[in-house]
């Protein structure tokens, strides 16, 4: 993890955090990035979770994909506790830690753009028109 510290704390319902953690544990993809794994371990040990760790958890957890939920059906979105918990944690993070989320999104976007540029320079992907 980067160790960003903007002094932002995020208060979330422990039950909502539990559902986010369970989504990650239920995901059949066992290859979690190190930052996600570290945040997951902290959450499972009921340790204090900072904004950066919550960002990694909410960006890795995908209840719609893991549980086969249809996001096009508003009833499914509103009635599934795993999805609504994830959305509440995500919203709290963005509302209560705007500098942390902005920094992490910028870092993620930059990493993606660098990876695309590197792949293009190796000839691994077609160039944009």
N, C-alpha and C positions, 0 to 999 in steps of 0.2 A: 504494500500500500504506500501511497505517497506521503501520508502524514500531514495532509492539509489541516490547518488549524486556524479557522477564522473565528473561533469562539462561539460557533453556532451549535446550539443543542436542539434536539428534536424529541418531543414527547409523543410517544405513540402508545396505543392500547397494547398491553402485553399479549392479548389474545390475537390481535391483528398480526403482530410480529411472529407469533407462533405459526399462524397460517402461511406466512411468507417463507419461514424456515421449512415447514413441512412440504411446501411446493418444491423447494430446492432438493430436499431429501427424496421426494417421490419422482424427481426427474430421472429418466433412465440414462441420461448422459452423465457419466461419472467424471468426465474431464472438466472440472471446475477450475477457472483461473485462480492463481494463488490468493489474490485479494478477496475473492468470493469465499474461498475455503477458510481463510483467516477470520472473516466476518461471521461465517457460519459457525465456526468453533466458539467464538466469543458469545454469540447468541445462544447456542446450545448449552453453554455453561452459565447462562443468566448473567453474563458480565455486562458492563455498561457499553452500549452501542453508540458510536458517534455518527455524525452525519455522513462522513465518507463511507463508513461501513454499511449504513442503511442504503446509500446510493448503489453500492456494489450488489447488495442483496436484491433490491427491487429491480435493478436492471438485468440481473441474471434470471430471477424467478419469472416464469411465464405461465401462470395458471391456465390460461386459455389453451396453450399448446399441451401442457403436461396432462391436463384433465379432459381435453377435447371439448372445450366450451366454445359455443358460437358467440362471437362478439356482435354479430349482426342481429341477434335476438335480444332486445332490451330486457325482456323478462328473465332470460338466463343470466345476463350481466347483473341484474339487481337481486336475483334470488340466490346466487351461489356465494356462500360465505367466504370461500377462499379468494374469489375474485374481488369481492367488495372489500375484504381486508387488505388485499394488495393495493387496491386503488386508494384506500384511506391512508396507508403508510406512505405511498408515493406522493399523495397530495400534501400530507404533513411535512414530508421532507422538502418539497419544493416551496412550501409556504414558510416554513420555519428556518430553512437553511439555503437561502437563495444564492449566496456567494459560493458555497461549497458545490451546489448542483451546477451552477454556471461554469465553474472551473473544471469540474469533472467532465461535463459534456464537451467543453472545448478540447480538453486533453483527448477524449475518446475520438472526437472528430478528426483531430490532427493525426492521431495514430492510424486511423482508417485511411486518411488521405496519403500518408507516408507509405503505408502498405500497398495501396493501389499504384502509387508512383513507382515503387520498387518493383512490383510485379510487371508493370508496363516496360520498365527499363530492361528487365530480363526477357521480355517477350512472352510472358505467361498469359497475358490477357490482351484482347484487341484494344487498340487505341480508340478514344472517343472520336466521333465523326467531326 
